[in-house]
Amino acid sequence: MSPNSKQPELKTLAAEGLWNNNPIFKQVLGICSTLAVTNLVLNTMVMCVALVFTLSFSAATVSVLRNYTPRNIRMMVETLIIAFYVIIVDVILKAYWPQMSGQLGPYVGLIITNCIIMGRCEACSNTSPVGKAFLDGLFNALGYSFILLIIATVRELLGMGTFLGYAAPYFSSQYFDKWIIMVMPPGAFFMLAIVTWIFRTIQSKNEEPGQ
């Protein structure tokens, strides 16, 4: 396949993962981590990196083994593959960043059960070559990440008056009352609903005939 013929497929995979079929605002998947770790931008960034790594390499590995995995144990094998990469992330965090590991608590381990990862392994990796599976996982993980980072940025600014732990102009001043609800679970629900509504509205308008 020539490089030119690969470009349309790459653009399609990017558009599907980042926008058209975004895991959060379109499919409403991976909501546990959306609600659990988005009170701080730094925590969210670490979770996003962990998921990008896990989803990309899990998808590629499932694709490599797709012709050798018996159908009746396929999902068990996929879970083991995902767990392998999650354990790598968890061990690295505990060894080199124990403070962050403690802040994220069990949520790194729960990546194993994240339905985005299992869904992409089932939907794409089992039927696609390695390169396509890896890119599909990568773009879906990035689609997940940019929504989480938007939610985390708004929650930290409004709830704590900081960004990445540093005081933000105006939001940390005496003239701005911090919205404590934004760092509580209800704040995550509200932000998820607002972001989903905004992006689905934009998406629906772009899909209208004649637009």
Buried (B, 14 or more C-beta within 10 A) or exposed (E): EEEEEEEEEBEBBBEBBBBBBBBBBBBEBBBBBBBBBBBBBBBBBBBBEBBBBBBBBBBBBBBBBBEEBEEEEBEEBBBEBBBBBBBBBBEEBEEEEEEBBEBBEEBBBBBBEBBBBBBBBBBBBBEBEBBBBBBBBBBBBBBBBBBBBBBBBBBBBBBBBBBEEEEBEEBBEEEBEBBEBBBBEEBBEBBBEEBBEEBEEEBEEEEEEEE
